[in-house]
Amino acid sequence: VAGEIEVEGDVVDVLDAVADFGLGIRRRRRLRWRERAQVIVTALKVGAIGRRPSPPPEEFRVAGRIHSRSRDKAAVSSHYDVGNDFYRDVLGPSMVYSCAYWSEDPDYTLERAQAAKLDLICRKLGLHEGMRVLDVGCGWGSFAIHAAREYGVRVLGITLSNEQAELARRRVADAGLTERVEIREQDWRELPDRDFDAISSIGMAEHVGLQEYSHYARSLYGMLRPGGRLLNHQIAGQPSAPRGGRRNFRDAFVFPDGDLLPIATVTGALEEAGFEVRDVHFLREHYARTLRAWLHNLAEHREQCVRCTSEGRVRVWEVYMAVSAIGFERNVLRVNQTLAVRPDEQGHSGIPLVREQWLTAVHNN
């Protein structure tokens, strides 16, 4: 991040090779003196041994009680309020900042894959005209716009990011959907609205944290009418992955206070809140391909991205996305779509018996 080490070639391939090289050192023990010297010099530079280097200015510091409303807003702002132009260059025209849904077709584009993901969520939620939908962590409004335009629903989108909210409102207006879509800059814990027909939470729950997750699940349950569905799209860590303690790269430079919970923790919290979990869809290979597409965009627009933010911030993104791609490819990281329903008083889910039926679209147009 500080610019002391340059990477030549594809950053994913380089870091993937570094991971294998590190494993090889532990297995091989006997190294030539030149190799040992190179390893020691590199380890000193990156702070793996010896005195840790001073952090570059891109490192985040958030204060206050963890997952308090003020600290969560500061943590979200530190990541998302770095410039909408930067995100447009990296994410592409879709402005969707979560795992896309790819086809086997090698020529399938990122834009088509993101549109396919948005539509998949709409179909899982069983959206149709007249429904009232909550989009928790609405980002730049892409899901809200797609759901309102294609399925005729009314959407309330909430985000803690000021820059996301402003751009989302402009995009909604440009799409002619202001009567169907409302965007608020609001914490989910401050939302008084109830009786939603469906709730989407797409790439947002990673910010909730373990200590607040049960509260989060209970709150979403209380916001749904009986028979309403929740689609929770969330990155998951392995059950054995350590949480807490010394800050890692993701905590310090990317997502302060983020928590990658195992899928069992997520589904357990949903069930304890009263939800019936109906489907869990694993998408980790899709996220690896999405991250490689974002890295390609970043490389193509690198100069513009540096002007929007800083050289260090672009380096953060290169490392974070490359390491994440490797994590998904190697099954260290996972991502899941969990479909849950709030049953009615008789225990009915309202979901068709055959899976293909509840994935059938009911488009507005």
N, C-alpha and C positions, 0 to 999 in steps of 0.2 A: 504493500500500500504506500509506503514511504518512497518507493522508487529505487531502492538500493539493489534490488534483484530484478533483472529483466528475463522474461520468458520468450523464447523464440519458438515459433510454430503454434499449433493448435493448443490452447491453454488446457482444454480437457485432456487431450492425449498426454501432454507433459505432466500434469498432476496425477493422472492415472499411472504413468510410468514411475513417478516419484513414490507413489504408494507401494508399488511392487518392489521398487529398489529398497525402500525402508524395510520391508519384510525380508528381502534378500540379505541385508546386512545382519539382521538378527540370526538368520539361519547359517550364514557363511562364516561369520566371526573373523576369519583370516583375510585381511585386506592388504593390498600393497600400500606402502607408506604414502604414495601420492594420493591414493583413494582416501586413506584415513585423514590426510591433511585437508582434502577438499570437503569431506563430510564435517570435520570440526569447524572449518572456517564458515561454512554455510550455517551450521547449527548455532554458532556464535552470532552471526548476522541476524538470524530470525529470532534469537532469544530462546532457543530450545535448551541451551546450556549457558551457564554464566549469567551475567547481568542482563536483565530484560531491557530492550531498547525503549527509548521514550516513545509513547504512542503518537502517531500522526494526528493531525487535527480532525480527521474523519471519524475518530472513535467517539461513540455516543456516551454521554453521562446523563442519566435521568435520576431525579431526586424525589424524595417523598416515600410514603408507604407503598410497597409493591401492590400493584393492581388497584390502587385508589383511582378515582375517576380522573383526578388531575394528572397523576403519573401516567396512566394509560393514554391520555390525550397527548402528553408530551412524547411518549414512546412512539405512538402512531405517527405523530407529526414529524418526528426525526427521520422516519423512513419514507413516508409518502409525500411530504411537502418539500421535495427537493426540486420540483419543477415539472409541470405537466409536459413540457416539450421533451424533457429527458425521457419520460415514460413513453411518450408517443414514438420516439425514435427506437426504443428497445422493444416495446410490446407490439408495435405496428398499429394499423388503423383500427383494429378491433378494440384496443385499450382494455383488454382482458388480462388480469394479472393472476391467473391460476392455470392449472393444468388443462391443456387442450385435449380433445378427443379425436385421435388420429385414425385414418383408414390404412389398410395394408398398401394402398397405392403409394409408391415412392414419390410421385409428383403432387401428392396432397399438400396444399399450402397451409401455413399457419392460420390464415384468416378463415379458411374453410373448416379447419379443425376446431377453432374457437367457436365458430357459429354452430358446429355440430354439438359441442359441449353444452352451450346454452340451451339448444333445443332438446337435448337429452334430459336436462334438468326440468325443463317445462313439462315434458312428457311424463317423467317420473312423478311430478307433483300433480298430474292430471288436470292441468290448467285448461280452462275454457272461459268463454266470454261472461263477464259479470262478476268473476271471482275477485276477491280482495287479497292481495299478496304483500307480505313484508319481506324485504331484502335486507338482511342484517350485514353490514359491511359492504355497502353497495358499490364501492369503488367509484369509477367514472361513469356509472350508470348503464353499462352495457347490457347486463341481464335485465334490468328494469325496462329498458327500451325494447329489447327483443321480445320479452313476455307481453308487454302492452301492445306492440305493433302486430305480432304474429298470433296472439291468443286472445286479444281483447280484454285483458284483465286490468284492474287498477292496482298500481304498485306504490308502496311507501318504501323508499330507500333511505337508510341511515348510515352515516359515516362519521368518524371523528376527525377526518382530514378536511381542513378548510379548502385546500386547493382541489381536492377531489370533488367536493360538494359544488364548488363554483363551476367547474368544467362540466360536471354531470348535468347541472341545471341548463347550461347552454346547449348541450347535446340533446337534451329532452326537448327544449324549445325548437331547435333546428329540425327535429324529427316530427314536429307538430303534435307532441303528445303531452302538453302541459296539463290537459284536463284529465289525463289518466295516470300521470306519474308525478309524485311529489318527492323531492329530495330534501332531507334534513341533516344538519350537522348536530348529531345527537348520540349520546351514549345509550346502549341497549337497556341499561339499568334505570334510565330516566323516561322510558317510553310508557305512556299511560294507555295507549291504544290496545284494544282487545278484539276478539272474534275475527281474526284473520282466517281465510280459507286455506292458506298455504304459507309456508315460510321457507325462504332459501337463505342459507348461510354458506357462502362460497369463498373459501380461503380466508376466513375471518377468525374462526374459532381458535387458531394457533395463538392469537393474542390474548385469549381469555385467561389462560393460566390454570394450573391444577386446582389451586385453592378456591377459584371462583367457578369452576366448571359445573358443579352440582347446582349452584345458584343459577347459572346460565341455562342449564337444561330445564330447571323448574320454571324459569321465566318464560322461555319459549313455549313450554307446555301450556302455561296460563294464558298466553296470547292467542292460542289456536282455539277455534270452535271445535266441538266434538266431531270427529271424522276428518279433521284437518290434517294435512301432511307436512312434514319437515324434511327438507333435503339438506344434509350437512356434508359439505365437501371440505376435507381437512387433511393436512399432512400429518402423518403418524410416525413416531419413532418406534424402535424395537422395545419390547417389554423390559429387557435387561439394560437399556441405555441409562446411564446415570443422569440425574437431574439435580440442579442446584450446585452449590460449591463454587469453584473458580470459574470466572467468566470465560467462555470460549469465543471464537471468532464471530459466530453468529450473534451472540449476545452483545459483543462490544461494537460491532461495525454494521450489523444488518437489522436484526429484530430484537431490540432491548426487551427483556421480560417475556419473550416468546417461549412457548412450551409445546413440544411435540409429543403429545400423549399417545400411548399405545391404543390400538383400536378397541381392545377389551375395556379400557378405562372409559372411552367415549361411549360405547354401547351400554356399559354398566350404568353410567350416569343418566343416560336417556331412559333406560328402563326403570331406574329408581325414581325418576321424575314422573313416571306414569305412561311413557311412550311404549308402543309396541314396535320393535325394530323389525322391519319387513324385508330389508335387502341391504347387503353391503357389497359394493362394487370396487374392486381393486384396480388402480390405474397407474401403478408406478412406472411401467415402461412408457406410458404416454407422457409422463412428466419429464422423463429423461430426454425424450425427443423435443418436447416444448422448450426446455432449457437450452438445448443446442440451437434451436431456432432463434431464441432471444440473444444468445451469444453471437450468432451470425449477424443479427440486426445491429448489435452493439459494435461489432467490428466494422460494419459498413458505415455507421454514423458516428464513429469514435470522436472525430474532431468536434462535431456539434455537441455531443454528450459532454465532452470536457468543458466546452464553453458554457453549457447549461449548469454544470456543477463544479467539478474540479478534477484534476488528473487523479488524485487519490481516490475520489469517490468512484470514478470509472474503474480503477484497479480493484476496489472493493467488490464491485459488481462482477468483474471478470472472475475473481477468485470464488466468490459466493456461488455464482451460477455454475461454474465448472465443477466445484466440489459437490454441489447438490446433484448435478447430472450424474456424477460418478456414484454418489450415494444411492440414487434411485436405480441405476444400472446394477449395482452390486447388492441390492436388497438391504442396505443399511437404512435407507429412508423409504417410506411408503406413503401413498396417498389413497384416500378412500372416499367414496360417496355412500353415505348411510341414509337410507330412506326409512323414516319412522312415521307413525300415525298416532294421533290421539283418539283412541276408541270412544264410541258413544257409551251411554249408560248401560246398554245391553251387551257391550263388548264388541260391537260390530266395527270393522275397519273401513268398510266401504270400498275396499280395493278389490278389483276383479280377481277371480280365482286363477285365471291363466295369465302368466307373466307377460306374454305378448300383447294381451289386451290392455294392460295398464301402461304399456309403452307406445300405444297407438295415439298419434297426434290428433287433436281436434283444433285445427287452425281457424283463426278468425277470418282469414281471407281466402 
